[in-house]
Amino acid sequence: MDIFQIVSGLTLAMEPELAQLDKLLEDDTLFQKVKNDLGKRFPRTLVDGRLSTPVEVTLRMIVVKHLYGWSYEKTEHWVSDSLVLRQFCRVYLESVPDDTTLIRWANLVQPDTLHQLLDHVTEMAYALKVTRGRKLRTDGTVVETNIHHPSDSTLLGDGIRVLSHTLKESKKVLGSVTRLSHKVFRDRTRSAKRQIIRIMDAARKRGEDAEQGMKAAYERLLETGQAMVQQAKTVKEALKTQVPQVAQKLLNTLDQFVPLVEQVINQTTRRVLYGESVPADEKLVSLFEPHTRIISKGKVQRPTEFGRAIWLDEVDGGIISRYEILDGNPADAKQIKPTLDHHISVFHKPPALLTGDRGTYSADNEQYAQTKGVKYTAIPKPGAKSPNRVIHEKQPWFRRGHKWRSGIEGRISLLKRRHKLGRCLYHSEDGMERWVGWGVIAHDLWIIASKTAS
């Protein structure tokens, strides 16, 4: 169907890049990989039941969303409003899927599937001669999670608020079937807020009196948190005897948040009351995004960031061939070997040039690249250098290779500005994988479409 032929006199048409992207998304491999994940929503999703949103529509709307950096709500609005996007997303003159429907389907796409999709998109770029896989540059960046700036007091406040709300809902479910006292369902949110305000007021002051006042407020807040945890554990035992689905949902919420609140209480006690320095890898900085890590990259404007470190590989032609969500803040030098191994598995040959910044240097990495068949490795050595090393890094090919490396900084900037990779708005670790994965895939598809259209 072509809706431009249905509406008489309509002269609208897709721009060349979008028209080329439309052809790229007709690839059956992309369709089948997404279909396999969407078909697992229920045991018989692909066999029976009422008609649902077509896989092709879901795939194209997700690509459009991440291509333009829209929210699901805006994606629904703009696709519904545009005849061009209706044609592109294969919606035609039908109703556009609701944003909540799109969210449910999009959450079924698994992280492993996204890595497979990216590998296939890279192979498409190679087949269309957008890239030759001869150059490889690599670098890391940070994608922030969607959380407020963490502090011990606000984390405790969040935990008490969530548990109080859950106990309030549990009281409705348990009703008259429980013999628990009404004190077990007590809402301690207001008590927590009072102590948080005291802590904030004390933090603005100086002197021993302010420190003692802050410590006293923290002790009271910790007592409130511990009492809230005990209440939650008591209610959790009562919910285990209930069968309704609502009771099981509340039980799952308590199972999720009680251990997290206990962890916050523990780290606050150690830091505030005992004066310990809690290691970054033992700290919890968000109850709602517990996979968030504390990352220090030595930046002047942002010395500390809260999110996940990601690693990107870019080949000639501007194609991002690989992304990896890293655990914590590992050394950059550890990423060279996985980078090379993945490149060889996709292109079936090593790159002629491998380049990275000083953080990726190690003698082992240079030796590994050489054994894998890399002709030129342009990674500068940090610190003091021998005369031979200075001469080595002054060679024209080394300078050209290292100069080409700086282009990945601009590529990361583009990903953050256009495809919104600066801050992840999806929830959970799988959500981070989907946010980064779809952003990178949309970027690569647009690069391929732009170059083949011209």
C-alpha positions, -999 to 999 in steps of 0.1 A, spaced: 0 0 0 11 36 -7 -10 62 10 5 89 -12 -14 74 -41 -46 72 -21 -48 109 -13 -52 127 -46 -29 156 -53 -6 148 -24 30 156 -34 47 147 -1 75 122 -3 102 109 21 135 126 22 163 105 5 178 93 38 145 82 52 136 65 19 169 46 20 164 37 57 129 24 47 146 -1 24 172 -11 50 145 -20 75 129 -44 50 158 -68 58 143 -101 69 171 -109 94 163 -78 114 126 -86 113 130 -122 124 153 -115 153 128 -89 167 99 -113 160 115 -141 180 117 -119 211 82 -104 207 67 -139 202 78 -149 237 54 -125 255 31 -154 262 35 -191 254 11 -190 224 16 -154 212 25 -165 177 -3 -191 175 -36 -177 187 -52 -147 204 -64 -115 191 -44 -95 165 -18 -74 180 6 -47 168 26 -60 138 62 -67 144 72 -45 115 53 -15 130 69 -21 164 104 -23 150 101 8 128 85 29 155 113 20 180 139 30 154 121 63 147 119 70 185 157 66 190 166 81 157 150 115 166 155 111 204 117 113 211 98 99 241 73 71 234 45 96 239 60 120 213 67 91 189 30 82 190 20 118 185 44 126 156 38 93 137 1 98 140 4 134 128 27 127 98 17 110 66 54 104 58 60 86 91 28 67 88 41 53 55 75 47 69 62 29 100 38 8 79 8 22 99 -8 36 68 -44 48 76 -48 26 107 -46 37 143 -11 43 156 -2 20 185 -5 37 219 27 47 237 21 22 265 15 -6 240 48 3 223 66 2 257 53 -33 265 65 -46 232 98 -28 233 106 -42 267 105 -77 253 136 -72 231 165 -88 249 200 -73 252 216 -103 234 192 -97 205 204 -60 202 240 -71 200 231 -95 172 211 -68 154 241 -44 156 265 -71 142 240 -76 113 238 -39 107 276 -37 106 276 -65 81 251 -46 60 274 -16 61 303 -37 49 282 -53 21 271 -18 9 307 -6 11 299 21 37 328 6 57 358 -16 48 367 -25 84 403 -14 78 404 12 107 393 7 142 392 34 170 378 28 205 369 49 235 346 49 266 321 73 280 294 74 307 257 71 303 239 85 334 210 68 350 178 88 356 183 94 394 186 124 417 220 132 432 224 106 459 229 113 496 225 90 526 195 110 539 176 111 507 182 74 501 168 66 535 139 89 528 132 72 495 132 38 512 109 48 540 85 64 516 83 33 493 79 9 522 52 31 538 33 32 506 36 -5 501 23 -12 537 -6 11 531 -16 -9 500 -10 -42 519 -34 -31 546 -62 -29 520 -54 -64 507 -51 -80 541 -82 -62 555 -100 -81 583 -82 -114 576 -51 -103 596 -47 -99 633 -18 -75 629 -19 -42 649 -25 -10 631 9 1 643 25 -24 620 11 -4 590 22 30 604 33 55 578 67 69 589 72 92 559 65 124 578 89 115 606 116 108 580 110 142 562 114 161 595 148 145 601 159 151 565 151 188 569 171 188 601 201 172 583 198 197 554 197 227 578 227 214 598 247 208 565 244 246 557 261 255 591 296 251 604 310 241 638 308 213 663 272 221 672 261 217 636 280 184 633 264 171 665 230 182 653 235 164 620 246 132 637 216 133 661 193 137 631 209 108 613 206 86 643 169 94 645 165 88 608 183 55 610 160 44 639 130 53 617 144 33 588 151 3 610 116 4 625 101 6 589 121 -24 578 108 -44 608 72 -34 599 78 -45 563 92 -79 573 61 -85 596 37 -76 568 56 -97 543 51 -128 564 13 -121 564 12 -115 527 28 -150 520 -5 -166 532 -25 -146 506 -33 -159 471 -46 -129 451 -24 -115 424 -23 -81 441 -9 -96 473 19 -113 452 27 -81 435 31 -63 469 51 -92 482 75 -89 452 79 -52 459 88 -59 496 112 -86 485 129 -61 461 131 -30 484 137 -44 519 172 -57 512 181 -24 495 169 -3 524 189 -25 548 220 -19 526 214 19 528 210 17 566 243 -3 568 263 21 546 249 52 564 257 37 598 293 30 587 299 63 571 281 88 594 282 71 629 315 52 627 333 76 603 343 48 578 351 54 542 327 31 523 343 18 490 325 30 459 318 -6 447 300 -13 480 278 18 479 242 18 467 233 52 451 197 45 441 169 23 452 152 25 419 182 19 397 204 -3 419 227 -11 390 240 25 390 277 28 396 299 57 409 323 66 381 352 90 383 368 99 349 389 128 361 367 154 343 369 190 356 332 198 351 320 164 363 345 147 386 320 121 397 291 107 376 264 82 385 254 57 358 272 31 337 305 32 318 301 21 282 327 11 257 323 19 219 342 6 189 340 26 157 353 16 122 360 37 92 328 51 76 314 62 110 299 29 119 297 19 156 305 -18 154 303 -27 191 291 -14 224 296 -29 259 280 -19 292 309 -22 317 306 -33 353 320 -5 375 349 16 362 375 -9 349 408 2 334 405 12 297 435 -10 288 413 -41 295 390 -33 266 415 -36 237 415 -74 235 377 -78 235 376 -50 209 400 -68 185 384 -102 190 349 -88 182 362 -69 151 378 -101 137 346 -121 144 325 -96 124 348 -87 95 367 -120 95 400 -100 93 420 -78 116 420 -40 111 450 -25 94 450 4 120 441 2 157 441 33 178 430 45 212 439 71 238 467 68 264 445 49 289 443 20 265 480 15 262 499 -15 276 528 -35 262 505 -66 263 479 -49 241 505 -39 215 518 -75 215 483 -89 213 474 -66 183 506 -77 165 499 -114 170 463 -109 157 477 -93 125 472 -56 131 497 -37 109 496 -4 127 489 2 164 487 39 172 483 40 209 505 66 227 523 55 258 516 76 290 543 89 313 581 88 306 592 74 273 624 60 260 642 77 231 632 48 209 595 52 219 596 89 212 610 82 177 583 55 172 555 78 181 568 106 158 565 84 127 540 99 101 517 68 102 515 69 140 506 106 140 480 102 113 465 72 132 463 90 165 449 121 149 421 99 134 414 86 169 401 120 181 371 116 157 354 92 181 351 120 206 328 138 181 310 105 174 302 101 212 290 138 213 267 131 183 253 100 200 246 120 232 231 150 214 210 134 187 202 99 201 201 110 238 228 86 250 238 111 277 211 99 301 192 66 301 155 70 307 147 33 307 147 13 340 170 -16 352 202 -29 337 183 -44 308 168 -10 302 203 5 300 212 -22 274 181 -13 253 187 25 256 223 22 244 217 -6 219 188 10 201 205 44 201 236 29 184 216 8 159 195 39 149 227 59 145 243 32 123 212 27 101 210 65 96 247 66 86 242 38 61 211 54 47 228 88 44 258 75 25 239 51 2 213 77 -6 240 101 -19 
